[in-house]
Amino acid sequence: MKAIWNGAIGFGLVNIPVKIYSATETSKLDLDMLDKSDFSNIKFKRVNEKTGKEVKWENIVKGYLMDDKYIILDEEDYEAASPEKSKILSIDQFVKEIEVDSVYFENPYFLEPQKNGENAYRLLLKALSQTKMVGVGTFVLRESEAIGMIRPYNDEVLVLNRLRFAQEIRDYKDLKIPAKKAPKPAELKMAVSLIEQLSQEFDPEMYQDTYSESLMKIIKQKAKGKGVKAKKAEPVKEGKVIDLMAQLKASLQNSKSKNAS
């Protein structure tokens, strides 16, 4: 793993030096883009729009267009914008994790304590576990401010979840949401029964990326010159639901049969 941020967590008057590492990696297959005519690999280049020549990474700078003129920014400008947040994630408040809606969640990162920060790191981890709380604060990551939520993971490591700002969540008022009409009591009771019957403790290992595995099987078949016979997916049923109660009863019966087997 390669650290993407080097700084400290501000916990009251305590500073915990930490490094941030990405906690996830993709399970998708790495597919290349090819020219259909001869299957040549398509390369993306950073090209100067005036000269048409490729520009090396070391010669690329970033700028903001203002009044038809670019204002160029360098590393010192990013740090000067908020020097304290560039190096410290100061916890502003502690809240119950259940109060943070999942719509705000972005990317998870692992936090690793640096030298002389091990004891304070373990203290914060245990305190959060015992209180069932999470710490929330802001910091600067990759040239932009972010909200960070710190919580224990498996009671072994602190995880930093990057959160979205409230203004980043779109308004859903334009969507065609069903009117606030109460469902029929019998249907609601049946739906609750179905939910309870299918309820169990969450096990992330239960879910695997089987699509990538299936796609790799097809790739290996084609590599051997074998044809692939595609199975057609069931068409999505559209239109008015005739009998919701009958569907609920059938679902319950089907669930019972699966549990019995």
C-alpha positions in Angstrom: 0.0 0.0 0.0 1.1 3.6 -0.7 0.1 6.4 1.7 -2.0 9.1 0.0 -2.0 11.6 3.0 0.4 12.2 5.8 -0.7 14.3 8.8 -2.4 13.9 12.1 -5.8 13.5 13.7 -6.7 16.3 16.2 -8.4 14.7 19.2 -9.0 17.4 21.8 -5.5 18.5 22.7 -4.1 15.2 21.5 -2.5 14.9 18.0 -2.2 11.5 16.5 0.2 11.3 13.6 -1.2 9.1 10.9 -1.0 8.1 7.3 -4.0 7.4 5.1 -4.2 4.4 2.8 -7.0 3.5 0.3 -9.0 0.7 1.9 -10.5 -0.6 -1.4 -9.4 -2.0 -4.7 -11.5 -2.8 -7.8 -12.5 -6.3 -8.7 -13.5 -5.4 -12.3 -11.5 -6.8 -15.2 -9.0 -4.5 -16.7 -10.3 -4.2 -20.3 -8.4 -2.2 -22.9 -10.0 0.0 -25.5 -9.2 -1.2 -29.0 -9.7 0.1 -32.6 -12.5 -2.0 -34.1 -10.7 -2.1 -37.5 -7.5 -3.8 -36.4 -7.7 -4.2 -32.6 -4.8 -1.8 -32.0 -4.6 -0.4 -28.5 -6.1 3.1 -28.1 -3.8 5.4 -26.1 -4.9 8.6 -24.3 -2.4 11.4 -24.6 -2.2 14.8 -22.9 -2.0 17.1 -25.9 -1.4 20.8 -26.2 -4.4 22.1 -28.1 -2.3 24.7 -29.9 0.7 22.7 -31.0 -0.9 19.3 -31.1 2.2 17.9 -29.3 2.1 15.6 -26.2 2.9 17.2 -22.9 4.8 15.3 -20.2 3.4 15.1 -16.6 6.2 17.2 -15.2 5.3 20.1 -17.5 1.6 20.1 -16.6 0.3 22.8 -14.2 -3.3 23.5 -13.0 -5.1 26.8 -13.4 -8.4 28.5 -12.9 -10.0 30.5 -15.8 -10.9 34.0 -14.7 -11.8 36.8 -17.1 -10.4 34.9 -20.1 -7.1 34.4 -18.3 -5.7 31.4 -16.4 -4.5 31.9 -12.8 -1.9 29.2 -12.2 -1.8 27.4 -8.9 1.1 25.6 -7.3 1.6 23.4 -4.2 2.2 26.4 -1.9 -1.2 27.9 -3.0 -3.0 24.7 -2.0 -1.4 24.7 1.4 -1.9 28.5 1.9 -5.7 28.1 1.3 -6.1 26.1 4.5 -2.7 25.2 6.0 -4.2 23.6 9.2 -6.5 21.3 7.2 -3.7 20.2 4.9 -1.9 18.4 7.7 -4.5 17.9 10.5 -7.9 16.3 10.5 -9.4 17.9 13.6 -12.4 16.1 15.0 -15.1 18.7 15.5 -17.8 16.5 17.0 -18.6 12.9 18.0 -21.9 11.5 16.8 -23.7 8.2 16.6 -22.8 6.4 13.4 -26.4 5.5 12.8 -27.2 9.3 12.5 -25.0 9.5 9.4 -27.1 8.5 6.4 -25.4 6.2 3.9 -26.2 8.7 1.1 -23.3 10.8 2.4 -20.7 8.0 2.3 -18.0 8.1 -0.3 -14.6 6.3 0.0 -13.1 4.3 2.9 -9.5 4.7 4.0 -7.3 2.9 6.5 -5.5 5.0 9.1 -2.1 3.9 10.2 -0.4 5.4 13.3 3.1 6.9 12.8 5.9 6.7 15.3 5.0 7.9 18.8 1.3 7.9 17.9 0.5 4.3 18.7 -0.8 4.7 22.2 -3.1 7.7 21.3 -4.3 5.7 18.2 -5.2 2.7 20.3 -6.9 4.9 22.9 -9.1 6.6 20.3 -10.0 3.3 18.7 -11.0 1.7 22.1 -12.9 4.8 23.2 -14.9 4.9 20.0 -15.7 1.2 20.2 -16.9 1.6 23.8 -19.1 4.6 23.2 -20.4 3.4 19.8 -19.6 6.9 18.4 -17.7 8.2 15.4 -15.5 11.3 15.1 -16.3 13.8 12.3 -14.1 16.6 11.0 -12.8 18.2 7.8 -9.4 18.0 6.1 -7.8 18.7 2.7 -7.2 15.7 0.5 -5.9 15.9 -3.1 -6.5 19.7 -3.5 -10.1 19.7 -2.2 -11.7 19.9 1.3 -13.4 16.7 2.5 -15.5 15.6 5.5 -13.9 12.7 7.3 -15.7 10.2 9.6 -13.4 8.2 11.8 -14.6 4.9 13.2 -13.2 1.5 14.4 -13.2 -1.4 12.0 -13.1 -5.0 13.4 -11.9 -3.4 16.7 -8.4 -3.4 15.1 -7.9 -0.4 12.9 -9.3 3.1 12.5 -11.1 3.7 9.2 -11.7 7.1 7.7 -14.8 7.4 5.6 -14.9 10.3 3.3 -18.3 11.9 3.4 -20.1 14.1 0.8 -21.1 17.7 1.7 -24.8 18.3 2.0 -24.8 20.5 -1.1 -23.5 17.6 -3.2 -26.7 15.6 -2.6 -29.2 16.3 -5.4 -32.8 17.4 -4.7 -35.2 14.5 -5.5 -38.3 16.7 -5.6 -38.5 16.4 -9.4 -38.7 12.6 -9.2 -42.1 10.9 -9.6 -42.3 9.6 -6.0 -45.5 7.8 -5.0 -48.0 9.9 -3.1 -48.0 9.7 0.7 -50.9 7.2 0.7 -50.9 4.6 3.5 -50.7 1.0 2.2 -53.4 -1.5 3.1 -52.9 -2.9 6.6 -53.0 -6.5 5.4 -50.4 -5.8 2.7 -48.1 -4.0 5.1 -48.4 -6.9 7.6 -47.5 -9.3 4.9 -44.5 -7.2 3.7 -43.2 -6.9 7.3 -43.5 -10.7 7.7 -41.5 -11.2 4.4 -38.8 -8.8 5.6 -38.6 -10.6 9.0 -38.4 -14.0 7.4 -35.5 -12.9 5.2 -33.7 -11.1 8.0 -30.3 -12.2 9.1 -27.0 -10.8 10.3 -25.1 -9.0 7.5 -22.2 -11.1 6.1 -20.2 -9.2 3.5 -18.5 -12.5 2.4 -21.8 -13.7 1.2 -21.5 -11.3 -1.8 -18.9 -11.9 -4.4 -18.2 -10.3 -7.8 -19.4 -13.3 -9.8 -19.9 -11.2 -13.0 -16.1 -10.6 -13.4 -15.6 -14.4 -12.9 -18.2 -15.3 -15.5 -16.7 -12.7 -17.9 -13.3 -14.3 -17.5 -14.7 -17.7 -18.3 -16.1 -16.3 -21.5 -12.7 -14.7 -22.3 -10.9 -18.0 -21.8 -13.5 -19.8 -24.0 -13.0 -17.3 -26.8 -9.2 -17.6 -26.4 -9.6 -21.3 -27.2 -11.7 -20.5 -30.3 -14.9 -21.7 -28.7 -18.2 -19.9 -29.3 -20.3 -18.4 -26.5 -24.0 -19.0 -26.4 -25.6 -16.1 -24.6 -28.5 -16.7 -22.3 -31.2 -14.1 -22.5 -32.3 -12.4 -19.4 -35.9 -12.4 -18.3 -37.7 -9.4 -19.6 -38.7 -6.8 -17.0 -42.4 -6.9 -16.3 -44.0 -3.5 -16.8 -47.5 -2.2 -16.2 -50.0 -2.2 -13.3 -49.6 -4.7 -10.5 -52.8 -6.8 -10.5 -52.7 -8.4 -7.1 -50.0 -7.2 -4.7 -51.3 -9.4 -1.9 -51.0 -12.5 -4.0 -47.4 -11.6 -4.9 -46.6 -11.1 -1.2 -48.1 -14.5 -0.3 -46.2 -16.2 -3.1 -43.0 -14.5 -1.9 -43.5 -15.7 1.6 -44.3 -19.2 0.5 -41.2 -19.3 -1.7 -39.0 -18.0 1.1 -40.3 -20.7 3.5 -39.6 -23.4 0.9 -36.0 -22.2 0.5 -35.5 -22.1 4.3 -36.9 -25.6 4.6 -34.5 -26.9 2.0 
